[in-house]
Amino acid sequence: MGARIGWRFHQRAVMLHIGFEAYVAKARVLAILPNKGSGARRLARASDPIDMTRGRACKSLIVLDTGAIVRSPLTSVVLVSRWQA
């Protein structure tokens, strides 16, 4: 039983850089949405998003499996290209 304690710590956490020295775990990301449409804006207003823009304009929203929404100053195209790299 002792070997199973902390088994998750042995997995490598692959992080996605979302701007301004902020990172999210790739395994937690469900969706990356551009902040252009009214649906994305309604989603951000309905929840309490985690703001990682440092006062800049929000260009994309990242939906996590925990239900959290993260606002990013980078476009969704840049985030997807970083995801694939």
Phi, psi and omega in degrees: 000330181296332181288334182278342179292125179077022181296333179289335181290342179276346176282141181279125179274113179267122187255152177247122179282121184249010176111145176054048178058031177248141183225151170230153178286130181299326182293340182269346186281126175262321183206149172239116186244139171288148182268042183262319187277165180290332179296318179293320179293321176295321178298318179292322179289326183289331180251182176251089187290152174275118186267114178248022185272343184052044176087354178278171179291139177280122181251345178207158177240139178244122180262126181258160181290347176278355182096354180283150176239131182246129177269132182236145177279352180269151179288160180294329178296316179295317181295320179292321177294324176290326178298317185281343182284000000 
